[in-house]
Amino acid sequence: MHLTRLALTNFRIFSRLDLQLPKRVILLSGGNAQGKTTILEAIAYLANFSSFTASSDRQLLNFNLSPQPQLVGRIVGEFQRGIRTHTLEVRFIQEYNGNPSAPRFRKEVLLDGVKKPLGELYGQFNAVTLLPQMIRIVEGSPSDRRQYLDEVLSQVEPGYARHLANYNKALSQRNALLKNLSERGGDVRQLEAWDGMLSKHGAQIMHARIQALQELETLALPIHQHWVVRPLSDADVPELLELAMARATRIAWEAQR
């Protein structure tokens, strides 16, 4: 897979940007706050449909835009997968509808010009993101590790994103019902429908996570065994990073085939 073109409109600091991307290693160089991270963020967004820096999609709109009835930001990526060429477009739309204090925000995603449900588009475009904050996978809470697995599996495991979305929706509905039952009373058998949905989608999620962890263990074990036989020194760090990057690249390449 090769990303051949990236176009941004009203995204972060860019009013308009259009890049043709050659099929080779690309190094982004520039001063602070010039948009280097924004370009990487846009590429990663096409894979995960979420930002690795913003807590809300609203924050991705160009903050220099003057107030208008409708503000639209876009990420457009053209990529080759095998012999086919595809276009993936994400639109961020903010409409005021006569109430400037409470704008309405929505997101649209199109594949080859056709609007699609978000759950059908995970895995169409793949990207591997390595960030300083990913140390949380090791040092952070279990939820950080689950989030990492969810982001990876949504790209490479067919149907995983759909099961995850349905599970989270069922969990939210069940929690709302529990709150209502505790406050107003009612028949607790109403929970059975949501319990069934949680079991159905949760089983698929657990199976995919376990399988992924087994595959990661197979790849990580040789690295671990290589370094535990002797103390790690500063001189070993470049080699360790090279091994890790090579394995990460191989995983990404195999996932894209």
N, C-alpha and C positions, 0 to 999 in steps of 0.2 A: 504494500500500500504506500502511496506517495501523495502527500499534500502538495498540489501544484500551484494553488492560488489562495490567498487569504485577503478578504476585503472587509473593512470595518467602517461602519457609519454611526456616528454619534455614540461611540462606545468608549467609555472612560474619557481619556484626554483627547481622543482622536475624533475630529469632526468627519474626516474621511481619510482612509488609508487603503491602498491597493498594492499588494505584494505578489510578485511572481516568484515562486520558490523552486530553485533548481534541485535536482536529485543528488545532493551531496551534503556533507556536514556544513551547517550554517552557524556562524558565531555572531551574536548580536552585541554590538559595542556602542556605548554612548554614555552621556552624563546621567546624573540622578534625575528622576522624574521626567524622563524623555519617552517612556512608553515601552521599554524593553520587557518588563514583566507583564505589561498589558497584552503584548503580542502573544507571549506564552500562555497567559490566562485565556485568551480567546481560543487558541488551539485546543487547550485542555477542555474548554467548555463544550466544544463540538463532540467530545467523547463522553463527558460525564454529565453535561447539562446542568452543571453547578459550578460556582466560582470557588477557587481555593483561597481567595482573600476577602470576598464580600460575604456578609451574613444575609444579604437580601439582593435579589435580582434588580430591584429598583436602583441600587447603588451603582449599577453598571452603565446606566445612562450618562451621557456626557453632562457633567454638572455646569458647564458653561452655556448650555442652551437657554435661550430666552423663553419665557412662558408662552406656550402656544396651546390651542385647544387639544392638539394631539402631538405627542413627542414619540418618535420611533428611532430605536437603535437597532443595528443589525450586525450579525457576524455571518459571513458567507465563506464557506470553504469548498473549494473544488479539489477533488482527489481521484486518483486512479486506484482501482482495486482489481487486480488481475488485468483483464483486457477492457474492463468497463470504466467509464468516467462518470462520476456522480457529483451532484451539488447539494450541499447541506446548508440550510439557512436557518438562523435563529433570529426572531424578531422580538424586541422588547417594546411594548406599546403602553404609553401612559396617556390617559384621556381624562380631562377635567370635568366634562359634562356639566358645565355651569357652576361647579363647586370647587374653587381653587384650593380650598383647605383639605379636601378629601378626594384626591385623584384616584381614578380606577386604573389598575395595572394588570396587564396580562402578557403572556408569552406564547408565541406561536413558533412551531418548528416545521420546516418543509424539506422534503427529500425530493430532489429533481423537480422542484416546482409544485409539488403536491403536499398539502397540509396533512400531517400524520399525527396520531396520538403519540405522546412522548414515549410511552412504554414500548412502542414498536420500533424505535429508532436507536436504542442502545445497541452498540456493537456494529453499527453501520460504519462508524469511524473510530479507530483505535488510537490511543495516545498513552504513553507511559510518562508519568510526572514524578520527578524527584525534587523534593522541596526540603529546606532546612527543618520545617516544622514536622516533617514525617518522623522525626525522632520520637514523637508521641506514640508511634506504633509500639515502641519498646518501653518507653518510660511512662506513658499515659495510662488511662483507664481502659478496661475491656471494651468500652464503647468505641474508643479510637481504633482498636484493632478490628472490631466488627465493621466500622465504617470503611476502613481500608479494604477489607474483603468484599464488602458490598460494591464499592467502586470498581474493583477489578472484575468481579464476577458479572456485574451488569454489562460489561463490555464483551466478555468472552463466553458466557454461558447463556444459551438461548432460553428465553422465558424467565430468567432470574429476576430481572427488573420488574416484570409483571407480578411475580409472586411476592416480591418485596413490597411493592406498592399496595397490593391487596391485603397483605398482612398488616401493614401500618394503618390502613384504613379501617380494617376490622378491629384492631386494637384500640384505635381512637373511639370508634362507635361503642365498643364494649365498655370502655372506661366511662364514657358519657352515660351509658345505661346504668352502670353501677352507681354513679353519683345520683342519678335520678331515683333509683330504687332506695338508696340510703336516705334520701330526703323526703320522698313521697310514698315509699312503699310500693308493693306490686308483686307480681309473680316472678320469682327468680328463674323460672324455667325459660324466660325470655333470653337468658344468657346462652342457652344451648346452641342457638343458631350461630352466634359469634364465636363460641368455643369451637364449633365444627370448622368454621373458616380459618381460625387461628391454627388449628391442628393441621388442616389440609395444606395451607401455604407455608406454615412453619416447618413442616416435615421436608418440603422441597428445599427450603432455605438451608436447613441443617445439613441435608445430604450434600448440597453443593459446597458448603463451607468445609465440611469434613474432607471431601474429595480434594479440594484446593489445598488444604493444609497438608494432606498426605503428599501431594505433588511438590509443594514447597519444601517439605522435609527432605524429600529425595534430592533436591537441588542444594539445599543448605548443608546437609550432613557432611559432604566432602570438604566444604570450606571450613566448617567447624573442626573437623578432625585434623585438617592441615595446620590449624593455628594453635590447637591445644597441646600439641606435642612439644612446643617450646614457647617461651614468653614472647609477647608481641612488643616490638620496638618501634620507634618513630620511623625508622628506615623501611619497615614493612608496610606502612600505610599505603603508599602508592600502588604496591602490588595487590594489596587487599581490595582497594577501590577498583582496580582494573579487573580483578576477578568478579567482583560484584556487578560492575557495569556490563561485563561480557555476558553474565548469566541473565541479567535483566533484559538485555537486548535480545538474547536468544528466546526468552519467554515471550517478549513482545512480537518477535518475528514469527514464531510458531503460532501465536494467537491470531495473527493477521492472515495466515495462509488459508 
